[in-house]
Amino acid sequence: MNILALQFVILLVLAKPALADALDDVQAGLEAQTLKKLELAITHYTKAIHSGGLSRGTLAIVFASRANAYSRKSRHKLAIKDFNEVIRLTPGDPQAYFSRGLVYSSSGQHDQAMEDFGEVIRLRPASARAFGNRGVAYYKKGLHDLAIKDFDQAIRLNPNEAKAFNNRGNAYSEKSQYDQAIDDYNRAINLKPDYAQAFFNRGIAYHKKGQYKMAAKDFKKAIRMKPVFATTFLFWSSLISD
């Protein structure tokens, strides 16, 4: 039994009947979410929230859990609404801002994502993930210099994160700094030898440098690791051939 489940068992033993019913729904929601029965989990969480008997801390957990379930079903507006409640209940919790930032990013709301990741950095300055994700938001907004700056910091905080090198490589590639991009893809691949996306991205950088044999070699490796890249390759090659 994990700690969260044990806490709920203790609460159930001590709780009054109405509160015990609400906690039963919370526990049922957590179990359903673990089994990826997201609609059932949402139903249980909603019943628990509407019970009106949960403590502030438990209510924040339930809103966060329901927000995660909404997010997994790509119901981003509802997820953001629930994370707003989590932040209202626990305003100093960096995880709430981080989670809402991820939803904003997934739904293409990059300005809001940058604000949330910035708040995480204010609350937890050593968060490599916050710098990395804000860097992605900057990148998607076309702010490549700011993206590189954030990826630099993410790498300083966690030099073993392959994704940060890959993402910084993408930013360098967008600036036509292909040698720097290739160096970052190399480092990403050294950290994660089965990183198909990094092989594919390095292939693009080699192609743009006119090193077509190296590019072909990387594209083949990427496609071998993840056949879905065959479709990506066809789409990308159609763009550059126009």
ABEGO torsion letter per residue (X at the ends): XBAAAAAAAAAAAABBAAAAAAAAAAAAAAAAAAAGBAAAAAAAAAAAAAAGABBAAAAAAAAAAAAAAAAAAGBAAAAAAAAAAAAAABAABAAAAAAAAAAAAAAGBAAAAAAAAAAAAAABAABAAAAAAAAAAAAAAGBAAAAAAAAAAAAAABAABAAAAAAAAAAAAAAGBAAAAAAAAAAAAAABAABAAAAAAAAAAAAAAGBAAAAAAAAAAAAAABAAAAAAAAAAAAAAAX
